[in-house]
Amino acid sequence: MAEVLDIDRQPLGSGFMEWWRLNSPQTRNALTDEMVQALGRHCERAREDAQLRLIVLTGSGGHFCAGGSLGGFAGSIGRPLMPGESDPLVQLNRAFGSLLQQLSSLPQLLVAAVQGAAMGGGIGLVCVADLVMADASAVFATPEVTLGIVPAQIAPFVQRRLGDGLARQWLLCGQRWSAQQALQAGLVQTVIHAEDAAHWQSQLQAHMENLAQAAPAAVAATKRLLDAVAAQSLDASLDQGAQAFAAALRGTEAGAGIKAFAHKQPAPWAVSGDEGGRSCNEF
């Protein structure tokens, strides 16, 4: 029986990268409880993996993620609670929010690679990624309100990613958005015009090698700094930033990176070759 989350680990510079493929193509990779739990387990593992530098979250079968699976909720739809009855739906829904928190706080660079449909909860997965790369034919949608459902767990992440105005437009109207519209909104950073599946994969691989130019400890420290900004004052953010800068400058990565730059050599963690100088939006 195939795993609902397929993990493919590959060398990347001085460490490794992993492809996390949602693997339920028959449902367009809908988010079942099993898939949410599998993602959570691998988040816990990745957090402790010092050799893992980059994670690509994608889907199998030509689609990213069709959103949350309502199959497990079928018996609860339209049925009010009895007096004094606690609602198990609360905990089930909150578990997906906890997963989004886990993904958002990973120390590795997290890239969402989107083909086909990214809908509902799939938009939540996209919004917690550090970078989003989409096939030109990808479609994004948050249709919950058109079904009488509240996009409860993805809402804070959509708002944080797009800002209040665009988040309201996306979440309250239930419209579909093209990859180009998602690029203009700031949800997507790179649109790839792939000729076929092999071309899509080769373009992604080239981007991943380019991203390996970033030092892993510096990436993790920068992510922690960015995550803290919204929860603290400007003074506190700048103080934290000064501490992070000093720690990085005194660390081994800065010593190796600055020495390599001075000698016009690649940093020890970088992928050598022609791909290294390519920017994130050249394809």
Backbone hydrogen bonds in HBPLUS format (Angstrom, degrees):
<---DONOR---> <-ACCEPTOR-->    atom                        ^
c    i                          cat <-CA-CA->   ^        H-A-AA   ^      H-
h    n   atom  resd res      DA  || num        DHA   H-A  angle D-A-AA Bond
n    s   type  num  typ     dist DA aas  dist angle  dist       angle   num
A0023-ASN N   A0004-VAL O   2.71 MM  19  4.65 167.1  1.73 142.3 137.6     1
A0006-ASP N   A0021-ARG O   2.90 MM  15  5.02 163.2  1.93 151.3 148.8     2
A0021-ARG N   A0006-ASP O   2.87 MM  15  5.02 172.2  1.87 154.7 155.4     3
A0008-ASP N   A0019-TRP O   3.02 MM  11  5.03 153.6  2.09 139.2 147.1     4
A0019-TRP N   A0008-ASP O   2.84 MM  11  5.03 158.4  1.89 141.0 147.4     5
A0010-GLN N   A0017-MET O   2.83 MM   7  5.37 168.3  1.84 160.4 163.5     6
A0017-MET N   A0010-GLN O   2.80 MM   7  5.37 159.6  1.84 158.5 165.3     7
A0012-LEU N   A0015-GLY O   2.89 MM   3  5.24 164.2  1.92 124.9 123.0     8
A0015-GLY N   A0012-LEU O   2.90 MM   3  5.24 161.5  1.93 135.3 135.3     9
A0016-PHE N   A0051-GLN O   2.89 MM  35  6.01 142.9  2.03 161.3 158.7    10
A0053-ARG N   A0016-PHE O   2.79 MM  37  5.79 176.5  1.79 163.8 164.5    11
A0018-GLU N   A0054-LEU O   2.96 MM  36  6.48 150.7  2.04 151.9 161.1    12
A0056-VAL N   A0018-GLU O   2.84 MM  38  6.25 164.0  1.86 161.8 166.8    13
A0020-TRP N   A0056-VAL O   2.72 MM  36  5.90 167.1  1.74 157.2 161.9    14
A0058-THR N   A0020-TRP O   2.92 MM  38  6.18 166.9  1.93 156.4 158.4    15
A0022-LEU N   A0058-THR O   2.86 MM  36  6.30 163.0  1.89 151.6 149.9    16
A0060-SER N   A0022-LEU O   2.99 MM  38  6.07 143.5  2.12 169.2 165.8    17
A0027-THR N   A0024-SER O   2.97 MM   3  5.78 157.9  2.02 125.6 131.6    18
A0029-ASN N   A0024-SER O   2.86 MM   5  4.47 162.5  1.89 134.6 130.4    19
A0028-ARG N   A0025-PRO O   3.10 MM   3  4.65 164.8  2.13 101.4 104.6    20
A0066-ALA N   A0028-ARG O   2.95 MM  38  5.48 133.1  2.17 144.1 155.1    21
A0031-LEU N   A0067-GLY O   2.75 MM  36  5.81 162.3  1.78 140.2 146.4    22
A0069-SER N   A0031-LEU O   3.22 MM  38  5.34 168.9  2.23 117.6 114.3    23
A0036-VAL N   A0032-THR O   3.01 MM   4  6.30 164.6  2.04 155.3 159.1    24
A0037-GLN N   A0033-ASP O   2.94 MM   4  6.12 161.9  1.97 151.7 156.5    25
A0038-ALA N   A0034-GLU O   2.98 MM   4  6.17 153.3  2.05 142.7 150.2    26
A0039-LEU N   A0035-MET O   2.95 MM   4  6.19 161.8  1.99 152.6 156.9    27
A0040-GLY N   A0036-VAL O   3.00 MM   4  6.21 155.7  2.06 145.3 152.4    28
A0041-ARG N   A0037-GLN O   2.95 MM   4  6.24 155.5  2.01 149.7 155.4    29
A0042-HIS N   A0038-ALA O   3.12 MM   4  6.37 160.4  2.16 149.6 154.3    30
A0043-CYS N   A0039-LEU O   2.93 MM   4  6.16 141.6  2.08 144.9 156.0    31
A0044-GLU N   A0040-GLY O   3.11 MM   4  6.40 157.7  2.16 148.3 153.0    32
A0045-ARG N   A0041-ARG O   3.05 MM   4  6.38 155.5  2.11 145.0 151.9    33
A0046-ALA N   A0042-HIS O   2.84 MM   4  5.91 163.7  1.87 144.3 149.2    34
A0047-ARG N   A0043-CYS O   3.00 MM   4  6.13 152.6  2.08 148.1 154.7    35
A0048-GLU N   A0045-ARG O   3.10 MM   3  5.57 143.0  2.25 108.8 118.5    36
A0049-ASP N   A0046-ALA O   3.03 MM   3  4.96 163.3  2.06 106.8 112.1    37
A0052-LEU N   A0049-ASP O   3.28 MM   3  5.56 154.4  2.35 106.8 113.9    38
A0109-LEU N   A0053-ARG O   3.38 MM  56  6.62 160.0  2.43 147.9 142.1    39
A0055-ILE N   A0109-LEU O   2.92 MM  54  6.27 163.7  1.95 167.1 169.8    40
A0111-VAL N   A0055-ILE O   2.83 MM  56  6.15 170.8  1.84 168.0 171.3    41
A0057-LEU N   A0111-VAL O   2.74 MM  54  6.09 162.1  1.77 165.5 171.3    42
A0113-ALA N   A0057-LEU O   2.94 MM  56  6.14 164.4  1.97 152.4 156.5    43
A0064-PHE N   A0115-GLN O   2.88 MM  51  5.48 113.1  2.34 164.8 153.0    44
A0064-PHE N   A0117-ALA O   3.20 MM  53  5.70 135.3  2.41 130.6 143.3    45
A0065-CYS N   A0117-ALA O   2.98 MM  52  6.12 153.2  2.06 149.8 157.3    46
A0119-MET N   A0065-CYS O   2.92 MM  54  6.33 160.1  1.96 161.4 166.9    47
A0073-PHE N   A0070-LEU O   2.94 MM   3  5.18 148.7  2.04 107.9 118.0    48
A0074-ALA N   A0071-GLY O   3.37 MM   3  5.44 169.0  2.39 107.0 109.8    49
A0076-SER N   A0073-PHE O   2.78 MM   3  5.33 152.7  1.86 120.3 129.6    50
A0079-ARG N   A0076-SER O   3.14 MM   3  5.32 168.4  2.15 122.6 123.7    51
A0085-GLU N   A0082-MET O   3.00 MM   3  5.34 163.6  2.02 138.0 138.0    52
A0090-VAL N   A0087-ASP O   3.29 MM   3  5.94 153.3  2.37 114.6 120.0    53
A0092-LEU N   A0088-PRO O   3.25 MM   4  6.50 163.2  2.28 150.3 155.3    54
A0093-ASN N   A0089-LEU O   2.91 MM   4  5.98 162.5  1.94 148.8 153.0    55
A0094-ARG N   A0090-VAL O   2.94 MM   4  6.11 160.2  1.98 148.3 154.5    56
A0095-ALA N   A0091-GLN O   3.03 MM   4  6.15 138.6  2.21 141.5 150.8    57
A0096-PHE N   A0093-ASN O   3.14 MM   3  5.63 135.9  2.35 108.1 118.0    58
A0098-SER N   A0094-ARG O   2.95 MM   4  6.31 148.6  2.05 148.6 157.6    59
A0099-LEU N   A0095-ALA O   3.10 MM   4  6.41 147.4  2.21 139.6 147.8    60
A0100-LEU N   A0096-PHE O   3.03 MM   4  6.40 156.9  2.09 149.8 155.4    61
A0101-GLN N   A0097-GLY O   3.01 MM   4  6.31 149.6  2.10 144.5 152.8    62
A0102-GLN N   A0098-SER O   2.95 MM   4  6.26 153.9  2.02 146.1 153.2    63
A0103-LEU N   A0099-LEU O   2.90 MM   4  6.21 164.9  1.93 159.9 162.6    64
A0104-SER N   A0100-LEU O   2.94 MM   4  6.01 160.7  1.98 144.9 150.8    65
A0105-SER N   A0101-GLN O   3.10 MM   4  6.22 144.4  2.23 145.1 153.0    66
A0106-LEU N   A0103-LEU O   3.33 MM   3  5.45 169.3  2.34 107.6 110.4    67
A0130-ASP N   A0110-LEU O   2.76 MM  20  5.30 140.7  1.91 139.6 152.4    68
A0131-LEU N   A0110-LEU O   3.30 MM  21  6.71 154.6  2.37 150.0 154.4    69
A0112-ALA N   A0131-LEU O   2.91 MM  19  6.39 160.6  1.95 158.8 163.0    70
A0133-MET N   A0112-ALA O   2.85 MM  21  6.19 166.4  1.87 168.4 173.2    71
A0114-VAL N   A0133-MET O   2.79 MM  19  6.19 159.2  1.84 156.6 162.8    72
A0135-ASP N   A0114-VAL O   2.86 MM  21  6.24 162.5  1.89 171.5 171.8    73
A0139-VAL N   A0116-GLY O   2.80 MM  23  5.97 161.1  1.83 151.8 152.7    74
A0118-ALA N   A0139-VAL O   2.88 MM  21  6.19 147.1  1.99 166.2 173.5    75
A0141-ALA N   A0118-ALA O   3.05 MM  23  6.52 147.1  2.16 152.3 155.1    76
A0122-GLY N   A0119-MET O   2.71 MM   3  4.91 146.7  1.81 145.8 136.3    77
A0120-GLY N   A0141-ALA O   2.90 MM  21  6.40 141.2  2.05 140.3 152.8    78
A0123-ILE N   A0120-GLY O   2.89 MM   3  5.44 140.0  2.05 113.2 123.6    79
A0124-GLY N   A0121-GLY O   2.99 MM   3  4.96 121.7  2.34  93.3 108.6    80
A0125-LEU N   A0121-GLY O   3.15 MM   4  6.61 149.1  2.25 145.7 153.2    81
A0126-VAL N   A0122-GLY O   3.05 MM   4  6.36 151.1  2.14 141.3 149.2    82
A0127-CYS N   A0123-ILE O   2.88 MM   4  6.09 156.0  1.94 149.6 155.7    83
A0128-VAL N   A0124-GLY O   3.28 MM   4  6.51 134.9  2.50 144.9 154.1    84
A0129-ALA N   A0126-VAL O   3.17 MM   3  5.48 159.1  2.21 109.2 115.7    85
A0189-GLN N   A0132-VAL O   2.94 MM  57  5.53 160.3  1.98 143.0 149.1    86
A0190-THR N   A0132-VAL O   3.29 MM  58  6.65 155.0  2.36 155.4 158.0    87
A0134-ALA N   A0190-THR O   2.88 MM  56  6.33 162.5  1.91 164.1 167.9    88
A0192-ILE N   A0134-ALA O   2.80 MM  58  6.04 162.4  1.83 151.6 157.4    89
A0138-ALA N   A0135-ASP O   2.96 MM   3  5.35 168.8  1.97 120.4 123.1    90
A0136-ALA N   A0192-ILE O   2.94 MM  56  5.66 142.0  2.09 149.0 143.7    91
A0140-PHE N   A0177-TRP O   2.82 MM  37  5.00 171.7  1.82 155.0 157.7    92
A0177-TRP N   A0140-PHE O   2.68 MM  37  5.00 153.7  1.75 154.6 160.5    93
A0146-THR N   A0143-PRO O   2.97 MM   3  5.47 135.2  2.18 114.7 127.2    94
A0147-LEU N   A0144-GLU O   2.87 MM   3  5.30 153.4  1.94 113.1 122.0    95
A0149-ILE N   A0144-GLU O   2.98 MM   5  4.88 163.6  2.00 137.6 133.9    96
A0148-GLY N   A0145-VAL O   3.23 MM   3  4.94 163.0  2.26  97.4 102.0    97
A0152-ALA N   A0150-VAL O   2.77 MM   2  5.22 139.6  1.93 104.3  91.9    98
A0155-ALA N   A0151-PRO O   3.14 MM   4  5.90 139.4  2.31 148.8 157.6    99
A0157-PHE N   A0154-ILE O   3.04 MM   3  5.42 120.2  2.41 109.1 124.1   100
A0158-VAL N   A0154-ILE O   2.89 MM   4  6.08 155.8  1.95 161.8 169.8   101
A0159-GLN N   A0155-ALA O   2.94 MM   4  6.10 165.5  1.96 156.2 160.1   102
A0160-ARG N   A0156-PRO O   2.98 MM   4  6.09 153.9  2.05 137.3 144.7   103
A0161-ARG N   A0157-PHE O   2.98 MM   4  6.05 146.9  2.09 137.2 145.9   104
A0162-LEU N   A0158-VAL O   2.85 MM   4  5.91 168.9  1.86 157.3 159.9   105
A0163-GLY N   A0159-GLN O   2.82 MM   4  4.95 143.3  1.95 133.2 140.7   106
A0167-ALA N   A0163-GLY O   2.99 MM   4  5.95 153.5  2.06 151.5 160.0   107
A0168-ARG N   A0164-ASP O   2.98 MM   4  6.12 156.0  2.04 149.1 154.1   108
A0169-GLN N   A0165-GLY O   3.18 MM   4  6.48 156.8  2.23 143.7 150.1   109
A0170-TRP N   A0166-LEU O   2.86 MM   4  6.10 162.5  1.89 154.9 159.0   110
A0171-LEU N   A0167-ALA O   2.83 MM   4  5.88 169.5  1.84 153.3 156.7   111
A0172-LEU N   A0168-ARG O   2.89 MM   4  5.48 155.0  1.95 142.0 148.1   112
A0182-ALA N   A0178-SER O   2.90 MM   4  6.18 154.5  1.97 149.5 157.0   113
A0183-LEU N   A0179-ALA O   2.87 MM   4  6.11 143.3  2.01 141.7 152.0   114
A0184-GLN N   A0180-GLN O   3.01 MM   4  6.30 156.7  2.06 145.5 150.9   115
A0185-ALA N   A0181-GLN O   2.96 MM   4  6.17 142.4  2.10 141.1 151.6   116
A0187-LEU N   A0182-ALA O   3.00 MM   5  5.29 132.9  2.23 162.0 162.0   117
A0188-VAL N   A0182-ALA O   3.24 MM   6  5.52 162.4  2.27 114.8 114.9   118
A0186-GLY N   A0183-LEU O   3.13 MM   3  5.23 145.7  2.25 100.1 110.2   119
A0200-TRP N   A0196-ASP O   2.94 MM   4  6.20 159.9  1.98 155.2 161.2   120
A0201-GLN N   A0197-ALA O   3.02 MM   4  6.24 160.6  2.06 147.7 152.2   121
A0202-SER N   A0198-ALA O   2.98 MM   4  6.19 158.3  2.03 147.3 153.2   122
A0203-GLN N   A0199-HIS O   2.93 MM   4  6.10 155.9  1.99 150.4 156.6   123
A0204-LEU N   A0200-TRP O   3.03 MM   4  6.26 160.2  2.07 148.1 153.6   124
A0205-GLN N   A0201-GLN O   2.94 MM   4  6.13 161.6  1.97 148.6 153.8   125
A0206-ALA N   A0202-SER O   3.08 MM   4  6.26 154.1  2.15 142.4 148.5   126
A0207-HIS N   A0203-GLN O   3.12 MM   4  6.42 155.0  2.19 146.6 153.0   127
A0208-MET N   A0204-LEU O   2.92 MM   4  6.25 157.8  1.97 155.4 161.8   128
A0209-GLU N   A0205-GLN O   3.08 MM   4  6.34 155.6  2.14 149.2 154.7   129
A0210-ASN N   A0206-ALA O   3.16 MM   4  6.42 148.4  2.26 140.9 149.4   130
A0210-ASN N   A0207-HIS O   3.07 MM   3  5.04 117.9  2.47  93.8 109.4   131
A0211-LEU N   A0207-HIS O   2.95 MM   4  6.29 150.6  2.04 150.2 158.6   132
A0212-ALA N   A0209-GLU O   3.26 MM   3  5.19 141.7  2.42  93.6 104.3   133
A0213-GLN N   A0210-ASN O   3.21 MM   3  5.97 162.8  2.24 119.1 121.3   134
A0214-ALA N   A0211-LEU O   3.26 MM   3  6.13 173.6  2.27 122.8 124.7   135
A0219-VAL N   A0215-ALA O   2.97 MM   4  6.20 151.8  2.05 154.2 163.1   136
A0220-ALA N   A0216-PRO O   3.02 MM   4  6.29 163.4  2.05 150.1 153.6   137
A0221-ALA N   A0217-ALA O   2.99 MM   4  6.20 161.4  2.03 148.3 153.1   138
A0222-THR N   A0218-ALA O   2.95 MM   4  6.04 156.1  2.00 144.8 151.5   139
A0223-LYS N   A0219-VAL O   2.93 MM   4  6.16 155.9  1.99 152.2 158.6   140
A0224-ARG N   A0220-ALA O   3.09 MM   4  6.36 156.5  2.14 145.7 151.7   141
A0225-LEU N   A0221-ALA O   3.04 MM   4  6.28 154.0  2.11 143.5 150.7   142
A0226-LEU N   A0222-THR O   2.94 MM   4  6.20 161.6  1.97 152.3 156.4   143
A0227-ASP N   A0223-LYS O   2.94 MM   4  6.09 159.8  1.98 150.8 156.2   144
A0228-ALA N   A0224-ARG O   3.15 MM   4  6.27 140.4  2.31 140.6 149.9   145
A0229-VAL N   A0226-LEU O   3.33 MM   3  5.43 143.9  2.47 100.0 109.3   146
A0231-ALA N   A0228-ALA O   3.15 MM   3  5.56 139.0  2.33 109.8 120.8   147
A0232-GLN N   A0229-VAL O   3.38 MM   3  5.67 172.5  2.39 112.9 115.0   148
A0237-SER N   A0233-SER O   2.95 MM   4  6.24 155.4  2.01 149.4 156.5   149
A0238-LEU N   A0234-LEU O   2.90 MM   4  6.13 161.1  1.94 154.3 158.9   150
A0239-ASP N   A0235-ASP O   2.85 MM   4  6.07 153.1  1.92 148.6 156.8   151
A0240-GLN N   A0236-ALA O   2.91 MM   4  6.08 161.9  1.94 146.8 151.7   152
A0241-GLY N   A0237-SER O   2.84 MM   4  6.03 151.3  1.92 141.9 150.9   153
A0242-ALA N   A0238-LEU O   2.93 MM   4  6.14 152.7  2.01 144.6 150.7   154
A0243-GLN N   A0239-ASP O   3.12 MM   4  6.43 156.2  2.18 148.4 154.2   155
A0244-ALA N   A0240-GLN O   2.94 MM   4  6.21 158.3  1.99 150.2 156.4   156
A0245-PHE N   A0241-GLY O   2.84 MM   4  6.04 155.8  1.90 150.6 157.3   157
A0246-ALA N   A0242-ALA O   3.03 MM   4  6.18 167.0  2.05 147.4 150.6   158
A0247-ALA N   A0243-GLN O   2.98 MM   4  6.16 162.4  2.01 148.2 153.4   159
A0248-ALA N   A0244-ALA O   2.95 MM   4  6.07 155.9  2.01 144.1 150.8   160
A0249-LEU N   A0245-PHE O   2.89 MM   4  6.08 164.1  1.92 154.7 159.0   161
A0250-ARG N   A0246-ALA O   3.09 MM   4  6.24 146.7  2.21 144.2 152.2   162
A0251-GLY N   A0248-ALA O   3.02 MM   3  5.02 152.4  2.10 101.6 110.4   163
A0256-ALA N   A0252-THR O   3.02 MM   4  6.20 164.3  2.05 153.5 157.2   164
A0257-GLY N   A0253-GLU O   2.76 MM   4  5.87 164.2  1.78 156.8 162.2   165
A0258-ILE N   A0254-ALA O   2.89 MM   4  5.82 170.3  1.90 152.2 154.7   166
A0259-LYS N   A0255-GLY O   3.19 MM   4  6.11 154.3  2.26 135.7 143.2   167
A0260-ALA N   A0256-ALA O   2.98 MM   4  6.10 158.4  2.03 144.6 150.7   168
A0261-PHE N   A0257-GLY O   3.00 MM   4  6.19 155.2  2.06 143.3 150.2   169
A0262-ALA N   A0258-ILE O   2.97 MM   4  6.14 159.6  2.01 147.1 152.2   170
A0263-HIS N   A0259-LYS O   3.10 MM   4  6.34 144.0  2.24 143.6 152.8   171
A0265-GLN N   A0260-ALA O   2.77 MM   5  4.81 178.9  1.77 149.1 149.4   172
A0264-LYS N   A0261-PHE O   3.05 MM   3  4.89 160.8  2.09 102.8 107.5   173
A0270-ALA N   A0267-ALA O   2.99 MM   3  5.28 155.9  2.05 113.5 121.3   174
A0276-GLY N   A0273-GLY O   3.43 MM   3  6.08 161.6  2.47 114.6 118.8   175
A0278-ARG N   A0275-GLU O   3.18 MM   3  5.68 170.8  2.19 123.8 125.5   176
